[in-house]
Amino acid sequence: MLAESLVAAALEQSGWSPSTLVDVVTDGARGMRALVTSVAPRVAPKILDWFHPGMELQAVKSPLFAQATTSRRALSS
């Protein structure tokens, strides 16, 4: 598979060896972790990337904040 070859090449270029413990930082999706574990036998425990969940919360907060701001303006008029 092309993706596995690319991951293997990137790991080897970084000095990886089969005994190296690899960190996989993801947004919770299984795809990337499964891809890396198919190439590297030693993968560290799961690490959640908080950027992606934070962006999801930001997307929810923005319309709610806009609605609350609009409601306050209407009340103060």
PyMOL Python script that loads the backbone (N, CA, C, O; Angstrom):
from pymol import cmd

cmd.read_pdbstr("""\
ATOM      1  N   MET A   1       0.848  -1.183   0.000  1.00  0.00           N
ATOM      2  CA  MET A   1       0.000   0.000   0.000  1.00  0.00           C
ATOM      3  C   MET A   1       0.892   1.244   0.000  1.00  0.00           C
ATOM      4  O   MET A   1       1.912   1.286   0.688  1.00  0.00           O
ATOM      5  N   LEU A   2       0.510   2.225  -0.754  1.00  0.00           N
ATOM      6  CA  LEU A   2       1.301   3.447  -0.891  1.00  0.00           C
ATOM      7  C   LEU A   2       1.430   4.195   0.435  1.00  0.00           C
ATOM      8  O   LEU A   2       2.521   4.653   0.776  1.00  0.00           O
ATOM      9  N   ALA A   3       0.342   4.325   1.184  1.00  0.00           N
ATOM     10  CA  ALA A   3       0.380   5.069   2.448  1.00  0.00           C
ATOM     11  C   ALA A   3       1.347   4.424   3.431  1.00  0.00           C
ATOM     12  O   ALA A   3       2.110   5.124   4.098  1.00  0.00           O
ATOM     13  N   GLU A   4       1.325   3.102   3.526  1.00  0.00           N
ATOM     14  CA  GLU A   4       2.245   2.407   4.434  1.00  0.00           C
ATOM     15  C   GLU A   4       3.694   2.626   4.014  1.00  0.00           C
ATOM     16  O   GLU A   4       4.568   2.792   4.865  1.00  0.00           O
ATOM     17  N   SER A   5       3.954   2.628   2.710  1.00  0.00           N
ATOM     18  CA  SER A   5       5.308   2.875   2.211  1.00  0.00           C
ATOM     19  C   SER A   5       5.778   4.274   2.566  1.00  0.00           C
ATOM     20  O   SER A   5       6.936   4.469   2.935  1.00  0.00           O
ATOM     21  N   LEU A   6       4.882   5.251   2.455  1.00  0.00           N
ATOM     22  CA  LEU A   6       5.234   6.634   2.800  1.00  0.00           C
ATOM     23  C   LEU A   6       5.519   6.780   4.294  1.00  0.00           C
ATOM     24  O   LEU A   6       6.473   7.453   4.685  1.00  0.00           O
ATOM     25  N   VAL A   7       4.693   6.149   5.124  1.00  0.00           N
ATOM     26  CA  VAL A   7       4.919   6.204   6.579  1.00  0.00           C
ATOM     27  C   VAL A   7       6.241   5.526   6.913  1.00  0.00           C
ATOM     28  O   VAL A   7       7.028   6.059   7.695  1.00  0.00           O
ATOM     29  N   ALA A   8       6.492   4.366   6.334  1.00  0.00           N
ATOM     30  CA  ALA A   8       7.750   3.649   6.592  1.00  0.00           C
ATOM     31  C   ALA A   8       8.950   4.491   6.184  1.00  0.00           C
ATOM     32  O   ALA A   8       9.940   4.559   6.913  1.00  0.00           O
ATOM     33  N   ALA A   9       8.867   5.134   5.023  1.00  0.00           N
ATOM     34  CA  ALA A   9       9.970   5.975   4.549  1.00  0.00           C
ATOM     35  C   ALA A   9      10.191   7.165   5.480  1.00  0.00           C
ATOM     36  O   ALA A   9      11.332   7.508   5.788  1.00  0.00           O
ATOM     37  N   ALA A  10       9.105   7.797   5.928  1.00  0.00           N
ATOM     38  CA  ALA A  10       9.229   8.946   6.836  1.00  0.00           C
ATOM     39  C   ALA A  10       9.843   8.516   8.165  1.00  0.00           C
ATOM     40  O   ALA A  10      10.691   9.218   8.714  1.00  0.00           O
ATOM     41  N   LEU A  11       9.420   7.372   8.678  1.00  0.00           N
ATOM     42  CA  LEU A  11       9.976   6.877   9.935  1.00  0.00           C
ATOM     43  C   LEU A  11      11.465   6.567   9.789  1.00  0.00           C
ATOM     44  O   LEU A  11      12.268   6.948  10.641  1.00  0.00           O
ATOM     45  N   GLU A  12      11.826   5.888   8.725  1.00  0.00           N
ATOM     46  CA  GLU A  12      13.231   5.544   8.502  1.00  0.00           C
ATOM     47  C   GLU A  12      14.090   6.791   8.323  1.00  0.00           C
ATOM     48  O   GLU A  12      15.222   6.838   8.806  1.00  0.00           O
ATOM     49  N   GLN A  13      13.567   7.795   7.639  1.00  0.00           N
ATOM     50  CA  GLN A  13      14.294   9.046   7.436  1.00  0.00           C
ATOM     51  C   GLN A  13      14.515   9.765   8.773  1.00  0.00           C
ATOM     52  O   GLN A  13      15.482  10.511   8.932  1.00  0.00           O
ATOM     53  N   SER A  14      13.610   9.533   9.729  1.00  0.00           N
ATOM     54  CA  SER A  14      13.723  10.160  11.047  1.00  0.00           C
ATOM     55  C   SER A  14      14.617   9.380  11.998  1.00  0.00           C
ATOM     56  O   SER A  14      14.797   9.779  13.149  1.00  0.00           O
ATOM     57  N   GLY A  15      15.183   8.266  11.523  1.00  0.00           N
ATOM     58  CA  GLY A  15      16.068   7.489  12.371  1.00  0.00           C
ATOM     59  C   GLY A  15      15.366   6.362  13.120  1.00  0.00           C
ATOM     60  O   GLY A  15      15.918   5.819  14.077  1.00  0.00           O
ATOM     61  N   TRP A  16      14.173   6.011  12.702  1.00  0.00           N
ATOM     62  CA  TRP A  16      13.392   4.976  13.350  1.00  0.00           C
ATOM     63  C   TRP A  16      14.023   3.608  13.137  1.00  0.00           C
ATOM     64  O   TRP A  16      14.610   3.335  12.090  1.00  0.00           O
ATOM     65  N   SER A  17      13.892   2.755  14.145  1.00  0.00           N
ATOM     66  CA  SER A  17      14.251   1.349  14.015  1.00  0.00           C
ATOM     67  C   SER A  17      13.113   0.544  14.643  1.00  0.00           C
ATOM     68  O   SER A  17      12.307   1.107  15.384  1.00  0.00           O
ATOM     69  N   PRO A  18      13.028  -0.762  14.365  1.00  0.00           N
ATOM     70  CA  PRO A  18      11.923  -1.554  14.913  1.00  0.00           C
ATOM     71  C   PRO A  18      11.815  -1.528  16.440  1.00  0.00           C
ATOM     72  O   PRO A  18      10.751  -1.830  16.980  1.00  0.00           O
ATOM     73  N   SER A  19      12.877  -1.179  17.134  1.00  0.00           N
ATOM     74  CA  SER A  19      12.819  -1.109  18.598  1.00  0.00           C
ATOM     75  C   SER A  19      12.405   0.270  19.121  1.00  0.00           C
ATOM     76  O   SER A  19      12.221   0.446  20.325  1.00  0.00           O
ATOM     77  N   THR A  20      12.258   1.243  18.225  1.00  0.00           N
ATOM     78  CA  THR A  20      11.881   2.605  18.609  1.00  0.00           C
ATOM     79  C   THR A  20      10.401   2.680  18.977  1.00  0.00           C
ATOM     80  O   THR A  20       9.545   2.164  18.258  1.00  0.00           O
ATOM     81  N   LEU A  21      10.114   3.321  20.092  1.00  0.00           N
ATOM     82  CA  LEU A  21       8.730   3.564  20.498  1.00  0.00           C
ATOM     83  C   LEU A  21       8.228   4.798  19.749  1.00  0.00           C
ATOM     84  O   LEU A  21       8.849   5.860  19.813  1.00  0.00           O
ATOM     85  N   VAL A  22       7.114   4.662  19.044  1.00  0.00           N
ATOM     86  CA  VAL A  22       6.588   5.738  18.193  1.00  0.00           C
ATOM     87  C   VAL A  22       5.366   6.364  18.856  1.00  0.00           C
ATOM     88  O   VAL A  22       4.471   5.653  19.310  1.00  0.00           O
ATOM     89  N   ASP A  23       5.329   7.695  18.911  1.00  0.00           N
ATOM     90  CA  ASP A  23       4.148   8.426  19.377  1.00  0.00           C
ATOM     91  C   ASP A  23       3.272   8.746  18.178  1.00  0.00           C
ATOM     92  O   ASP A  23       3.765   9.205  17.148  1.00  0.00           O
ATOM     93  N   VAL A  24       1.974   8.504  18.311  1.00  0.00           N
ATOM     94  CA  VAL A  24       1.020   8.846  17.269  1.00  0.00           C
ATOM     95  C   VAL A  24       0.023   9.821  17.887  1.00  0.00           C
ATOM     96  O   VAL A  24      -0.765   9.436  18.751  1.00  0.00           O
ATOM     97  N   VAL A  25       0.052  11.065  17.458  1.00  0.00           N
ATOM     98  CA  VAL A  25      -0.861  12.080  17.964  1.00  0.00           C
ATOM     99  C   VAL A  25      -1.985  12.232  16.942  1.00  0.00           C
ATOM    100  O   VAL A  25      -1.737  12.561  15.782  1.00  0.00           O
ATOM    101  N   THR A  26      -3.218  11.992  17.378  1.00  0.00           N
ATOM    102  CA  THR A  26      -4.343  12.029  16.444  1.00  0.00           C
ATOM    103  C   THR A  26      -5.500  12.829  17.026  1.00  0.00           C
ATOM    104  O   THR A  26      -5.469  13.260  18.179  1.00  0.00           O
ATOM    105  N   ASP A  27      -6.510  13.012  16.203  1.00  0.00           N
ATOM    106  CA  ASP A  27      -7.723  13.687  16.648  1.00  0.00           C
ATOM    107  C   ASP A  27      -8.771  12.687  17.135  1.00  0.00           C
ATOM    108  O   ASP A  27      -9.939  13.038  17.303  1.00  0.00           O
ATOM    109  N   GLY A  28      -8.358  11.467  17.355  1.00  0.00           N
ATOM    110  CA  GLY A  28      -9.264  10.430  17.839  1.00  0.00           C
ATOM    111  C   GLY A  28      -9.672   9.447  16.761  1.00  0.00           C
ATOM    112  O   GLY A  28     -10.195   8.376  17.068  1.00  0.00           O
ATOM    113  N   ALA A  29      -9.442   9.790  15.509  1.00  0.00           N
ATOM    114  CA  ALA A  29      -9.761   8.873  14.416  1.00  0.00           C
ATOM    115  C   ALA A  29      -8.797   7.690  14.440  1.00  0.00           C
ATOM    116  O   ALA A  29      -7.626   7.843  14.787  1.00  0.00           O
ATOM    117  N   ARG A  30      -9.284   6.535  14.077  1.00  0.00           N
ATOM    118  CA  ARG A  30      -8.462   5.330  14.131  1.00  0.00           C
ATOM    119  C   ARG A  30      -7.523   5.182  12.940  1.00  0.00           C
ATOM    120  O   ARG A  30      -6.544   4.442  13.030  1.00  0.00           O
ATOM    121  N   GLY A  31      -7.784   5.847  11.857  1.00  0.00           N
ATOM    122  CA  GLY A  31      -7.038   5.651  10.621  1.00  0.00           C
ATOM    123  C   GLY A  31      -5.543   5.850  10.739  1.00  0.00           C
ATOM    124  O   GLY A  31      -4.781   4.970  10.337  1.00  0.00           O
ATOM    125  N   MET A  32      -5.097   6.968  11.274  1.00  0.00           N
ATOM    126  CA  MET A  32      -3.669   7.253  11.347  1.00  0.00           C
ATOM    127  C   MET A  32      -2.961   6.291  12.295  1.00  0.00           C
ATOM    128  O   MET A  32      -1.884   5.785  11.980  1.00  0.00           O
ATOM    129  N   ARG A  33      -3.555   6.045  13.435  1.00  0.00           N
ATOM    130  CA  ARG A  33      -2.937   5.126  14.391  1.00  0.00           C
ATOM    131  C   ARG A  33      -2.806   3.730  13.779  1.00  0.00           C
ATOM    132  O   ARG A  33      -1.766   3.088  13.929  1.00  0.00           O
ATOM    133  N   ALA A  34      -3.833   3.261  13.101  1.00  0.00           N
ATOM    134  CA  ALA A  34      -3.788   1.942  12.463  1.00  0.00           C
ATOM    135  C   ALA A  34      -2.719   1.912  11.371  1.00  0.00           C
ATOM    136  O   ALA A  34      -2.026   0.908  11.203  1.00  0.00           O
ATOM    137  N   LEU A  35      -2.590   3.000  10.638  1.00  0.00           N
ATOM    138  CA  LEU A  35      -1.588   3.078   9.586  1.00  0.00           C
ATOM    139  C   LEU A  35      -0.180   2.975  10.163  1.00  0.00           C
ATOM    140  O   LEU A  35       0.651   2.228   9.646  1.00  0.00           O
ATOM    141  N   VAL A  36       0.090   3.719  11.230  1.00  0.00           N
ATOM    142  CA  VAL A  36       1.420   3.690  11.837  1.00  0.00           C
ATOM    143  C   VAL A  36       1.685   2.331  12.476  1.00  0.00           C
ATOM    144  O   VAL A  36       2.787   1.798  12.345  1.00  0.00           O
ATOM    145  N   THR A  37       0.700   1.761  13.162  1.00  0.00           N
ATOM    146  CA  THR A  37       0.931   0.461  13.799  1.00  0.00           C
ATOM    147  C   THR A  37       1.117  -0.661  12.773  1.00  0.00           C
ATOM    148  O   THR A  37       1.684  -1.704  13.097  1.00  0.00           O
ATOM    149  N   SER A  38       0.650  -0.458  11.555  1.00  0.00           N
ATOM    150  CA  SER A  38       0.892  -1.475  10.521  1.00  0.00           C
ATOM    151  C   SER A  38       2.352  -1.480  10.084  1.00  0.00           C
ATOM    152  O   SER A  38       2.827  -2.460   9.511  1.00  0.00           O
ATOM    153  N   VAL A  39       3.069  -0.382  10.353  1.00  0.00           N
ATOM    154  CA  VAL A  39       4.475  -0.261   9.964  1.00  0.00           C
ATOM    155  C   VAL A  39       5.399  -0.401  11.175  1.00  0.00           C
ATOM    156  O   VAL A  39       6.416  -1.092  11.106  1.00  0.00           O
ATOM    157  N   ALA A  40       5.048   0.247  12.270  1.00  0.00           N
ATOM    158  CA  ALA A  40       5.891   0.279  13.473  1.00  0.00           C
ATOM    159  C   ALA A  40       5.272  -0.610  14.563  1.00  0.00           C
ATOM    160  O   ALA A  40       4.157  -0.344  15.012  1.00  0.00           O
ATOM    161  N   PRO A  41       5.972  -1.642  14.984  1.00  0.00           N
ATOM    162  CA  PRO A  41       5.393  -2.558  15.973  1.00  0.00           C
ATOM    163  C   PRO A  41       5.273  -1.973  17.386  1.00  0.00           C
ATOM    164  O   PRO A  41       4.459  -2.443  18.181  1.00  0.00           O
ATOM    165  N   ARG A  42       6.065  -0.969  17.695  1.00  0.00           N
ATOM    166  CA  ARG A  42       6.028  -0.391  19.049  1.00  0.00           C
ATOM    167  C   ARG A  42       5.446   1.010  18.991  1.00  0.00           C
ATOM    168  O   ARG A  42       6.119   1.952  18.572  1.00  0.00           O
ATOM    169  N   VAL A  43       4.189   1.148  19.415  1.00  0.00           N
ATOM    170  CA  VAL A  43       3.507   2.435  19.410  1.00  0.00           C
ATOM    171  C   VAL A  43       3.126   2.786  20.839  1.00  0.00           C
ATOM    172  O   VAL A  43       2.606   1.944  21.572  1.00  0.00           O
ATOM    173  N   ALA A  44       3.383   4.027  21.238  1.00  0.00           N
ATOM    174  CA  ALA A  44       3.086   4.499  22.595  1.00  0.00           C
ATOM    175  C   ALA A  44       1.574   4.524  22.826  1.00  0.00           C
ATOM    176  O   ALA A  44       0.796   4.490  21.873  1.00  0.00           O
ATOM    177  N   PRO A  45       1.162   4.583  24.099  1.00  0.00           N
ATOM    178  CA  PRO A  45      -0.281   4.709  24.388  1.00  0.00           C
ATOM    179  C   PRO A  45      -0.878   5.918  23.676  1.00  0.00           C
ATOM    180  O   PRO A  45      -0.168   6.853  23.304  1.00  0.00           O
ATOM    181  N   LYS A  46      -2.177   5.882  23.497  1.00  0.00           N
ATOM    182  CA  LYS A  46      -2.871   6.936  22.740  1.00  0.00           C
ATOM    183  C   LYS A  46      -2.639   8.324  23.334  1.00  0.00           C
ATOM    184  O   LYS A  46      -2.658   8.511  24.551  1.00  0.00           O
ATOM    185  N   ILE A  47      -2.418   9.292  22.442  1.00  0.00           N
ATOM    186  CA  ILE A  47      -2.281  10.698  22.811  1.00  0.00           C
ATOM    187  C   ILE A  47      -3.315  11.444  21.984  1.00  0.00           C
ATOM    188  O   ILE A  47      -3.306  11.360  20.756  1.00  0.00           O
ATOM    189  N   LEU A  48      -4.199  12.167  22.642  1.00  0.00           N
ATOM    190  CA  LEU A  48      -5.230  12.913  21.925  1.00  0.00           C
ATOM    191  C   LEU A  48      -4.734  14.316  21.604  1.00  0.00           C
ATOM    192  O   LEU A  48      -4.237  15.033  22.472  1.00  0.00           O
ATOM    193  N   ASP A  49      -4.879  14.686  20.351  1.00  0.00           N
ATOM    194  CA  ASP A  49      -4.553  16.030  19.888  1.00  0.00           C
ATOM    195  C   ASP A  49      -5.739  16.922  20.251  1.00  0.00           C
ATOM    196  O   ASP A  49      -6.826  16.735  19.705  1.00  0.00           O
ATOM    197  N   TRP A  50      -5.562  17.881  21.151  1.00  0.00           N
ATOM    198  CA  TRP A  50      -6.662  18.726  21.613  1.00  0.00           C
ATOM    199  C   TRP A  50      -7.008  19.837  20.640  1.00  0.00           C
ATOM    200  O   TRP A  50      -8.035  20.496  20.804  1.00  0.00           O
ATOM    201  N   PHE A  51      -6.179  20.062  19.631  1.00  0.00           N
ATOM    202  CA  PHE A  51      -6.465  21.114  18.653  1.00  0.00           C
ATOM    203  C   PHE A  51      -7.774  20.837  17.920  1.00  0.00           C
ATOM    204  O   PHE A  51      -8.631  21.716  17.829  1.00  0.00           O
ATOM    205  N   HIS A  52      -7.936  19.631  17.400  1.00  0.00           N
ATOM    206  CA  HIS A  52      -9.123  19.306  16.605  1.00  0.00           C
ATOM    207  C   HIS A  52     -10.413  19.353  17.426  1.00  0.00           C
ATOM    208  O   HIS A  52     -11.388  19.957  16.977  1.00  0.00           O
ATOM    209  N   PRO A  53     -10.455  18.736  18.614  1.00  0.00           N
ATOM    210  CA  PRO A  53     -11.683  18.905  19.422  1.00  0.00           C
ATOM    211  C   PRO A  53     -11.936  20.365  19.783  1.00  0.00           C
ATOM    212  O   PRO A  53     -13.087  20.795  19.851  1.00  0.00           O
ATOM    213  N   GLY A  54     -10.864  21.134  20.017  1.00  0.00           N
ATOM    214  CA  GLY A  54     -11.015  22.552  20.323  1.00  0.00           C
ATOM    215  C   GLY A  54     -11.630  23.315  19.163  1.00  0.00           C
ATOM    216  O   GLY A  54     -12.443  24.216  19.366  1.00  0.00           O
ATOM    217  N   MET A  55     -11.242  22.954  17.949  1.00  0.00           N
ATOM    218  CA  MET A  55     -11.815  23.606  16.773  1.00  0.00           C
ATOM    219  C   MET A  55     -13.298  23.253  16.629  1.00  0.00           C
ATOM    220  O   MET A  55     -14.102  24.092  16.222  1.00  0.00           O
ATOM    221  N   GLU A  56     -13.656  22.017  16.961  1.00  0.00           N
ATOM    222  CA  GLU A  56     -15.069  21.623  16.919  1.00  0.00           C
ATOM    223  C   GLU A  56     -15.874  22.452  17.921  1.00  0.00           C
ATOM    224  O   GLU A  56     -16.970  22.917  17.608  1.00  0.00           O
ATOM    225  N   LEU A  57     -15.334  22.634  19.112  1.00  0.00           N
ATOM    226  CA  LEU A  57     -16.020  23.443  20.123  1.00  0.00           C
ATOM    227  C   LEU A  57     -16.120  24.897  19.682  1.00  0.00           C
ATOM    228  O   LEU A  57     -17.130  25.554  19.932  1.00  0.00           O
ATOM    229  N   GLN A  58     -15.092  25.395  19.038  1.00  0.00           N
ATOM    230  CA  GLN A  58     -15.098  26.777  18.538  1.00  0.00           C
ATOM    231  C   GLN A  58     -16.208  26.957  17.500  1.00  0.00           C
ATOM    232  O   GLN A  58     -16.892  27.981  17.480  1.00  0.00           O
ATOM    233  N   ALA A  59     -16.376  25.956  16.647  1.00  0.00           N
ATOM    234  CA  ALA A  59     -17.418  26.031  15.620  1.00  0.00           C
ATOM    235  C   ALA A  59     -18.806  26.071  16.238  1.00  0.00           C
ATOM    236  O   ALA A  59     -19.703  26.728  15.709  1.00  0.00           O
ATOM    237  N   VAL A  60     -18.991  25.382  17.343  1.00  0.00           N
ATOM    238  CA  VAL A  60     -20.284  25.389  18.029  1.00  0.00           C
ATOM    239  C   VAL A  60     -20.470  26.695  18.788  1.00  0.00           C
ATOM    240  O   VAL A  60     -21.562  27.264  18.810  1.00  0.00           O
ATOM    241  N   LYS A  61     -19.384  27.166  19.414  1.00  0.00           N
ATOM    242  CA  LYS A  61     -19.459  28.367  20.243  1.00  0.00           C
ATOM    243  C   LYS A  61     -19.754  29.621  19.420  1.00  0.00           C
ATOM    244  O   LYS A  61     -20.497  30.488  19.879  1.00  0.00           O
ATOM    245  N   SER A  62     -19.202  29.735  18.244  1.00  0.00           N
ATOM    246  CA  SER A  62     -19.350  30.951  17.448  1.00  0.00           C
ATOM    247  C   SER A  62     -20.803  31.330  17.180  1.00  0.00           C
ATOM    248  O   SER A  62     -21.184  32.472  17.436  1.00  0.00           O
ATOM    249  N   PRO A  63     -21.638  30.404  16.667  1.00  0.00           N
ATOM    250  CA  PRO A  63     -23.046  30.788  16.446  1.00  0.00           C
ATOM    251  C   PRO A  63     -23.779  31.085  17.752  1.00  0.00           C
ATOM    252  O   PRO A  63     -24.629  31.974  17.800  1.00  0.00           O
ATOM    253  N   LEU A  64     -23.452  30.346  18.806  1.00  0.00           N
ATOM    254  CA  LEU A  64     -24.105  30.588  20.092  1.00  0.00           C
ATOM    255  C   LEU A  64     -23.718  31.954  20.645  1.00  0.00           C
ATOM    256  O   LEU A  64     -24.564  32.674  21.175  1.00  0.00           O
ATOM    257  N   PHE A  65     -22.441  32.313  20.523  1.00  0.00           N
ATOM    258  CA  PHE A  65     -21.969  33.604  20.993  1.00  0.00           C
ATOM    259  C   PHE A  65     -22.620  34.726  20.193  1.00  0.00           C
ATOM    260  O   PHE A  65     -23.038  35.737  20.758  1.00  0.00           O
ATOM    261  N   ALA A  66     -22.706  34.546  18.871  1.00  0.00           N
ATOM    262  CA  ALA A  66     -23.329  35.567  18.023  1.00  0.00           C
ATOM    263  C   ALA A  66     -24.790  35.748  18.392  1.00  0.00           C
ATOM    264  O   ALA A  66     -25.279  36.877  18.440  1.00  0.00           O
ATOM    265  N   GLN A  67     -25.489  34.663  18.652  1.00  0.00           N
ATOM    266  CA  GLN A  67     -26.896  34.735  19.027  1.00  0.00           C
ATOM    267  C   GLN A  67     -27.059  35.439  20.372  1.00  0.00           C
ATOM    268  O   GLN A  67     -27.967  36.254  20.538  1.00  0.00           O
ATOM    269  N   ALA A  68     -26.193  35.135  21.328  1.00  0.00           N
ATOM    270  CA  ALA A  68     -26.285  35.767  22.649  1.00  0.00           C
ATOM    271  C   ALA A  68     -25.990  37.260  22.548  1.00  0.00           C
ATOM    272  O   ALA A  68     -26.644  38.064  23.212  1.00  0.00           O
ATOM    273  N   THR A  69     -25.012  37.638  21.726  1.00  0.00           N
ATOM    274  CA  THR A  69     -24.665  39.048  21.550  1.00  0.00           C
ATOM    275  C   THR A  69     -25.824  39.802  20.900  1.00  0.00           C
ATOM    276  O   THR A  69     -26.147  40.917  21.308  1.00  0.00           O
ATOM    277  N   THR A  70     -26.442  39.204  19.902  1.00  0.00           N
ATOM    278  CA  THR A  70     -27.584  39.827  19.230  1.00  0.00           C
ATOM    279  C   THR A  70     -28.753  40.002  20.196  1.00  0.00           C
ATOM    280  O   THR A  70     -29.425  41.033  20.189  1.00  0.00           O
ATOM    281  N   SER A  71     -28.989  38.991  21.023  1.00  0.00           N
ATOM    282  CA  SER A  71     -30.086  39.062  22.006  1.00  0.00           C
ATOM    283  C   SER A  71     -29.831  40.185  23.015  1.00  0.00           C
ATOM    284  O   SER A  71     -30.761  40.906  23.376  1.00  0.00           O
ATOM    285  N   ARG A  72     -28.592  40.343  23.472  1.00  0.00           N
ATOM    286  CA  ARG A  72     -28.272  41.397  24.437  1.00  0.00           C
ATOM    287  C   ARG A  72     -28.477  42.778  23.818  1.00  0.00           C
ATOM    288  O   ARG A  72     -28.980  43.686  24.480  1.00  0.00           O
ATOM    289  N   ARG A  73     -28.096  42.939  22.566  1.00  0.00           N
ATOM    290  CA  ARG A  73     -28.280  44.228  21.893  1.00  0.00           C
ATOM    291  C   ARG A  73     -29.754  44.573  21.775  1.00  0.00           C
ATOM    292  O   ARG A  73     -30.153  45.722  21.968  1.00  0.00           O
ATOM    293  N   ALA A  74     -30.558  43.563  21.456  1.00  0.00           N
ATOM    294  CA  ALA A  74     -32.006  43.806  21.316  1.00  0.00           C
ATOM    295  C   ALA A  74     -32.620  44.220  22.657  1.00  0.00           C
ATOM    296  O   ALA A  74     -33.510  45.069  22.703  1.00  0.00           O
ATOM    297  N   LEU A  75     -32.140  43.614  23.746  1.00  0.00           N
ATOM    298  CA  LEU A  75     -32.662  43.942  25.062  1.00  0.00           C
ATOM    299  C   LEU A  75     -32.255  45.341  25.524  1.00  0.00           C
ATOM    300  O   LEU A  75     -33.008  46.014  26.228  1.00  0.00           O
ATOM    301  N   SER A  76     -31.053  45.772  25.120  1.00  0.00           N
ATOM    302  CA  SER A  76     -30.578  47.074  25.573  1.00  0.00           C
ATOM    303  C   SER A  76     -31.129  48.224  24.746  1.00  0.00           C
ATOM    304  O   SER A  76     -30.978  49.381  25.139  1.00  0.00           O
ATOM    305  N   SER A  77     -31.757  47.943  23.621  1.00  0.00           N
ATOM    306  CA  SER A  77     -32.292  49.005  22.747  1.00  0.00           C
ATOM    307  C   SER A  77     -33.600  49.539  23.239  1.00  0.00           C
ATOM    308  O   SER A  77     -34.176  50.432  22.618  1.00  0.00           O
TER     309      SER A  77
END
""", "prot")
cmd.dss("prot")
cmd.show_as("cartoon", "prot")
cmd.util.cbc("prot")
cmd.orient("prot")
